[in-house]
Amino acid sequence: MEANLTQRRTSLEEKIPDIRKTLDVIEYLQERREGKLKTENDEDDLDDDDLEDEDDEEEDPSNLKPITTTYELNDTLYAEAQLEESDSVYLWLGANVMLSYKLPQAQSLLNTRLEAAQQNLQNTIEDLEFLREQLTIMEVNTARVYNWDVKRRRDKRIAAEKEEGKEGR
């Protein structure tokens, strides 16, 4: 059980940053589409996605230049692409399934998934703590039973020695 819960915790701890990163990109695309570009540099928040905009000033959405981005293909493999303006994104749902979503729907879906993943992580951590506590209790009880058995055998041996001593007199 502990190994299963630990594996589940590790999996969730890997998923949550990926969901956050994807959510950040979708929020950026939605803000850009709405023409509400931030004037501060967001590249640090987006880690591997390194979104670069040619101008940091607010512009009319129809005049925005394509986004040049570097995205992760694999753990050590990255590719560069130019993204045209779009109101939809494609999200991997798992089991080799990818679906197209409008930006608000994708944001809503990812927010729901992020909340669920965080709740599952919290529940898994609580389960692990409970399991470890129960393991400790079981080990203490096993030690008590063993010590009781040792004491019982010693008392039995002492009683047998006393009887042998009485018979020998």
N, C-alpha and C positions, 0 to 999 in steps of 0.2 A: 504494500500500500504506500509506504513511504517513497519508494522509487517511482511509482506511478505519479504520485502527487508532485514530487520534485521535477519529474519530466514535464508535467503539465504546467508547473510554475515557470520553468525555463522557456517553454513554448510561448506562454502568454507574455513573458517579459521581452521576448523577441518580437512578438506581433504588435504590441502597443506602440513602440517607437515607429514602426512602419506605418501603422494607421495614422499616427499623428503627422508624420511626414507627408503622407498622401493628402491628408486633410488640409495641411498648410498650403500645399500646392493648389488644391482646389479653391481654397479661400483666396489665394493670390490671383488665380485666373478669374474668379468671380469679381473681385475688386477691380481688376484691370478691365474686365468687360464692362463694369458699371462706370468706369472712368474715375475711380477713386484710388488712384495709385498713392502709395505711401511715399513720403519724401525721404524717409530713413532707409538705410540699407537692410534688406531682409535676407541677404545671402547666408548669414550665419544661422538663421532659423531654419533654413531649408536644407542644410547639410549637403547631401549628395546631388540634390537637384539643381544647385547653383543657377538659379534663374537670373539672367542678366537682361536688363532693359537698357536700350540705347540711350534714352533720355529719362532722367529722374523727375522731370516736370510733369504736371498733369496735362494730358492732351485729350483731344476729342477721340473717342474710341475708334472711330472710322479711320483716323490718321495714325494709329499705333503701329509701330513696326513689329515684325514677327519676333517672338521670343526665342533667343538662342539659349539652349539648355544642354547640360550634360546629364545623362541619366544612366542608371545602373542596369546593365544587362545581366550581370552575374556578380559574384562577390568581388572579383578582381577585374571585371571587364566593363568599360564604360563607353558610351557612344554619344556623339553630339548631334543635335537636331534643331531645326527651326520649327517652331510651333506657330501655325496660323491661328487667327482668332476663331474660336468655336464656342458654341454654347453647350457642348456635350463632352464628356470624358468616358473613357473605357476603364472599367475596374475588373480586376481579377477577383472572382468569387471563390475560387478553389476548385479542385477536381478538373483543372484545365478548362474552366468556364470563364469567359469574359463577356461582360454586358455593357452596353452603352447607356449612360445616364445623363440627364440634363444636370447642369452644375448644382442647382439647389437640391435636386433629388440625391445627387451623389454626396453632397455635404450632409444632408439629413441622414442618409444611410451610414456614412462613416462616423458621424456623431453617435448614432445608435450603437454601432459596432464597438466604438471606443468605450462607451459607457459599459456595455456588456462585458468587454474584455477586462476592464478595470474591476468590475464587480466580481467576475470569475477569479481574477488574480487575488483579490482580497479574500474571497471564500476559500481559495486553495491555501493561502497563507494561514488562515485560521484553522483549516483542517490539518495542516502540517503541524501547527503548534499543539493542537489537541492530541494528535497522534503521538508526538514526541512526549507529551505529558503522560499519556497512557503507557507508553513504553517505559518511562521512568518509574511509574507506579508499579508496573508489572515486575520490573527488575528488583525494586525494593521489596515487594511482597515475596518474590522468589528467594531473595536473600534471607528474609525473616523465616520462611518455611525451612530453608536449609539449616539456619542457625538453631531453630527449634528442634529439628531432627538431631543435630549434633549434640545439643544439650540433653535430649531425651535418651540418646544412646549412652552418653557419659553417665547420666543418673542411673540407668539400667546396669551399666558395668560396675559402678560403685556399689550399688545394692547387691549385685551378685558377689562382689569381693567381700562385702560385709558378711553375707550369708556363709561364704566359704570359711571366713575367719571364725565365725561362731561355731561351725561344725568341727573345725579343727581343734578347738579347745577342749 
